[in-house]
Amino acid sequence: MSRTVHIIGAGLAGLSAAVRLTALGRAVVVHEATAFAGGRCRSYHDASVGMTIDNGNHLLLSGNHAALDYLRNIGAADRLIGPQHAEFSFVDVLSGERWMLRFNDGPVPFWIFDSRRRVPGTSPLDYLPLARLLWPPAGKAVGEVIVCKGILYERLVEPLILAALNIDAPLGAARLAGTIVRETLAVGGRACRPLIAREGLGATMIEPALTLLQQRGTSVRFEHQLRAMRFSAERVEALDFGSETIALDSDDAVVLAVPPYAATSLIAGLEAPTEFRAIVNGHFRIEPPLEQPPILGVLNATVQWIFSFPGRVSVTISAGDRLIDTPREELARRIWDEVARVTGLPATLPPWQIVRERRATFAATPAQDAKRPGAVTQWRNLALAGDWTDTGLPATIEGAIRSGNRAAALIASPS
Ligand SMILES: Cc1cc2nc3c(=O)[nH]c(=O)nc-3n(C[C@H](O)[C@H](O)[C@H](O)COP(=O)(O)OP(=O)(O)OC[C@H]3O[C@@H](n4cnc5c(N)ncnc54)[C@H](O)[C@@H]3O)c2cc1C
């Protein structure tokens, strides 16, 4: 039985592993390189907009069972909000059309046969080819499995894959798109309700976990970056934090829950994804119109999703690499022009912030997907976690939490 488990990285993968292991009574210490927990899923006070915002809008679906389970375990399940049923509002900026996609709750997709629920301009037969994504052939891209054009593609498949895989849809790994389709669309509306952390990611997903861990006697050491690991043939023997080296007892264990570029610098020869995609978020301090839906999908525009929060409108652009070098002011103006047009808000630019996460997720191509390692390593006391490990899911909150749970299970009961 492991004595102390050292978890490296306080992102969702590390925190979920810590929550699981402490629930089993294990002694855990979390080591985080930065001064804050949450990694890519965090809130911070932003001086430009004068409020606490998230680094990026994060959307969960009601079918993300590991994420919901994690929230229940940290006592924060009620902090996610969403509609009673799976409904998604859309606007097409080119045509001016607006519609609401409304899935029915059960697994039989009646919504496809109801013109008031399905994507406007489509017929039930258009949906048949989507079945090819359910169990796609190995190693293929989405563009090799389905035809990436037509109204259904433009109005449903492309926005879904872009949001879930953070990559131009035809290039995305069909295996990962398949998991999303199987775990959400194919299950029915009950698994597709959009959920957001209305009070922010920190207050919902991170701070309650830190409080729980503290109650369980776990110390989270911030600004404690792991610099190197010392290995013997069969186990990790020591953790080198620069100013301090922790020698591990033979029963101690390590969960390495850092991003792939950090993991490969700590483990020579580890194969892991090497390409990434950006996500761009624009945050604007302004009260959204009363009739504005909490989430609005936007087609034929730079903006992809508009999120409405009390006193703030925030915008998400996935696979936003083409916008990384656009001057910030120009980008804020361009985004706001579209938001104002769609929402009817004044064209004057409100206080704003642009957050560009260059390495938001690994590039979910078949080639990069093939580089993802599992949790098991050649060392008996070291398990890997992180959204980039081979969870079968794209880089998401759900994937990060499942990876943390899996690493915790491995450490708790090594085979
Ligand atoms: C802008 C944006 C929008 C997103 N939107 C969504 C969404 O809508 N829905 C969704 O499900 N997912 C979304 N994601 C993805 C989601 O945020 C990630 O999948 C998830 O947060 C990854 O968690 P993780 O723990 O695997 O990695 P990380 O969050 O990267 O955590 C790794 C941690 O390890 C620490 N670390 C690194 N090196 C060391 C070291 N040597 N020693 C100690 N600590 C170290 C890091 O500082 C970090 O805290 C989004 C991501 C971004 C960036």
Ligand as a Chemical Component Dictionary entry (heavy atoms), coordinates in Angstrom:
data_LIG
# 
_chem_comp.id                   LIG 
_chem_comp.type                 NON-POLYMER 
_chem_comp.pdbx_formal_charge   0 
_chem_comp.three_letter_code    LIG 
# 
loop_
_chem_comp_atom.comp_id 
_chem_comp_atom.atom_id 
_chem_comp_atom.alt_atom_id 
_chem_comp_atom.type_symbol 
_chem_comp_atom.charge 
_chem_comp_atom.model_Cartn_x 
_chem_comp_atom.model_Cartn_y 
_chem_comp_atom.model_Cartn_z 
_chem_comp_atom.pdbx_ordinal 
LIG C1  C1  C 0 -9.560  28.602 -23.197 1  
LIG C2  C2  C 0 -9.943  27.181 -22.942 2  
LIG C3  C3  C 0 -11.254 26.777 -23.113 3  
LIG C4  C4  C 0 -11.625 25.459 -22.876 4  
LIG N1  N1  N 0 -12.930 25.105 -23.005 5  
LIG C5  C5  C 0 -13.324 23.876 -22.613 6  
LIG C6  C6  C 0 -14.693 23.542 -22.595 7  
LIG O1  O1  O 0 -15.552 24.337 -22.973 8  
LIG N2  N2  N 0 -15.062 22.304 -22.153 9  
LIG C7  C7  C 0 -14.121 21.402 -21.733 10 
LIG O2  O2  O 0 -14.525 20.314 -21.312 11 
LIG N3  N3  N 0 -12.807 21.679 -21.772 12 
LIG C8  C8  C 0 -12.379 22.895 -22.185 13 
LIG N4  N4  N 0 -11.056 23.209 -22.179 14 
LIG C9  C9  C 0 -10.074 22.164 -21.849 15 
LIG C10 C10 C 0 -9.872  21.998 -20.333 16 
LIG O3  O3  O 0 -9.620  23.240 -19.741 17 
LIG C11 C11 C 0 -8.665  21.078 -20.125 18 
LIG O4  O4  O 0 -8.896  19.868 -20.806 19 
LIG C12 C12 C 0 -8.398  20.760 -18.655 20 
LIG O5  O5  O 0 -8.468  21.906 -17.846 21 
LIG C13 C13 C 0 -7.006  20.117 -18.579 22 
LIG O6  O6  O 0 -6.706  19.771 -17.245 23 
LIG P1  P1  P 0 -5.350  19.028 -16.903 24 
LIG O7  O7  O 0 -5.311  18.873 -15.437 25 
LIG O8  O8  O 0 -5.202  17.837 -17.763 26 
LIG O9  O9  O 0 -4.170  20.018 -17.372 27 
LIG P2  P2  P 0 -3.779  21.485 -16.867 28 
LIG O10 O10 O 0 -4.987  22.270 -16.571 29 
LIG O11 O11 O 0 -2.843  22.031 -17.896 30 
LIG O12 O12 O 0 -3.012  21.257 -15.491 31 
LIG C14 C14 C 0 -1.650  20.927 -15.411 32 
LIG C15 C15 C 0 -1.066  21.623 -14.176 33 
LIG O13 O13 O 0 0.287   21.182 -14.011 34 
LIG C16 C16 C 0 1.068   22.287 -13.609 35 
LIG N5  N5  N 0 2.482   21.994 -13.918 36 
LIG C17 C17 C 0 3.094   21.980 -15.131 37 
LIG N6  N6  N 0 4.374   21.589 -14.995 38 
LIG C18 C18 C 0 4.581   21.363 -13.663 39 
LIG C19 C19 C 0 5.708   20.936 -12.909 40 
LIG N7  N7  N 0 6.896   20.643 -13.483 41 
LIG N8  N8  N 0 5.588   20.828 -11.552 42 
LIG C20 C20 C 0 4.386   21.105 -10.942 43 
LIG N9  N9  N 0 3.277   21.511 -11.632 44 
LIG C21 C21 C 0 3.378   21.622 -12.971 45 
LIG C22 C22 C 0 0.471   23.434 -14.420 46 
LIG O14 O14 O 0 0.841   24.689 -13.884 47 
LIG C23 C23 C 0 -1.023  23.142 -14.310 48 
LIG O15 O15 O 0 -1.590  23.733 -13.172 49 
LIG C24 C24 C 0 -10.643 24.508 -22.474 50 
LIG C25 C25 C 0 -9.321  24.904 -22.330 51 
LIG C26 C26 C 0 -8.970  26.224 -22.549 52 
LIG C27 C27 C 0 -7.532  26.636 -22.360 53 
# 
loop_
_chem_comp_bond.comp_id 
_chem_comp_bond.atom_id_1 
_chem_comp_bond.atom_id_2 
_chem_comp_bond.value_order 
_chem_comp_bond.pdbx_ordinal 
LIG C1  C2  SING 1  
LIG C2  C3  SING 2  
LIG C2  C26 DOUB 3  
LIG C3  C4  DOUB 4  
LIG C4  N1  SING 5  
LIG C4  C24 SING 6  
LIG N1  C5  DOUB 7  
LIG C5  C6  SING 8  
LIG C5  C8  SING 9  
LIG C6  O1  DOUB 10 
LIG C6  N2  SING 11 
LIG N2  C7  SING 12 
LIG C7  O2  DOUB 13 
LIG C7  N3  SING 14 
LIG N3  C8  DOUB 15 
LIG C8  N4  SING 16 
LIG N4  C9  SING 17 
LIG N4  C24 SING 18 
LIG C9  C10 SING 19 
LIG C10 O3  SING 20 
LIG C10 C11 SING 21 
LIG C11 O4  SING 22 
LIG C11 C12 SING 23 
LIG C12 O5  SING 24 
LIG C12 C13 SING 25 
LIG C13 O6  SING 26 
LIG O6  P1  SING 27 
LIG P1  O7  DOUB 28 
LIG P1  O8  SING 29 
LIG P1  O9  SING 30 
LIG O9  P2  SING 31 
LIG P2  O10 DOUB 32 
LIG P2  O11 SING 33 
LIG P2  O12 SING 34 
LIG O12 C14 SING 35 
LIG C14 C15 SING 36 
LIG C15 O13 SING 37 
LIG C15 C23 SING 38 
LIG O13 C16 SING 39 
LIG C16 N5  SING 40 
LIG C16 C22 SING 41 
LIG N5  C17 SING 42 
LIG N5  C21 SING 43 
LIG C17 N6  DOUB 44 
LIG N6  C18 SING 45 
LIG C18 C19 SING 46 
LIG C18 C21 DOUB 47 
LIG C19 N7  SING 48 
LIG C19 N8  DOUB 49 
LIG N8  C20 SING 50 
LIG C20 N9  DOUB 51 
LIG N9  C21 SING 52 
LIG C22 O14 SING 53 
LIG C22 C23 SING 54 
LIG C23 O15 SING 55 
LIG C24 C25 DOUB 56 
LIG C25 C26 SING 57 
LIG C26 C27 SING 58 
# 
